[in-house]
Amino acid sequence: MNEMKGMKIEVFPDGRIKVERTVTINDEEYKIIGLGNTIGEANDNINDTIERLKNEYKKEGN
């Protein structure tokens, strides 16, 4: 099961955006940070990380 618990958004002086989300994947909690020029880009980076974590979990046979 995947669950999103919270999201923090921070804008750096140079305009880059940091998005931090806490998600639970298969009963393990992860704090994931994405950086980008837009919130959407930062979220895309987080979503890519979530997919990699899910795939790693599958590879381990769980």
N, C-alpha and C positions, 0 to 999 in steps of 0.2 A: 504494500500500500504506500502511496506517496501522499504526503501532506505538506502544505506550506504553512508555516507558523507566523512568519513576519518578514517585513521587508524594510530596509533602511536605504535611503538614497542620499548621496553626498555629491556635491558639485565642487570640483577643484578649481583653483583660480585660473588655470589654463583652459577651462571649459570642459574637460573630461568629466565623465560621470561614473561614480562607483555605486553599484547596487549590491546590497548584501541581503541574502535570504537564508533563512533557516528552514531546512526541509528534512522530513523523515522518509527514509527509503528502507523498506524491509526492516523496520523496527530499530534502525540506527539513525541518529540525528547528525546532520551535517550542516555546517555554516559555510555557504558558498558565496564567493565574491566575484562579480563580473565588472569589467571596466569597458567603457566605450565612449564614443562621441555623442551618443544619444542613449536614453533610457532603454529603448528597444534593442539597440546593439548590445548593451550590457546584459539585458535579460536574455538575449539570444546566446551569449557566452555562458550564462548560468544554465540555460536549458541544455546546451551541449554537454556541460559537465555532468548534469543529472543523468543524461543518456549514457555517458561513459560509466558512471557509477552503477547504473542498472545493468549494463552489459558485463561489467566486472563481476557483479553479484551472480549473474547467470553462469559465467565461466567457472566460478568456484563450485558450481553444482547445487546451488541453493534454490 
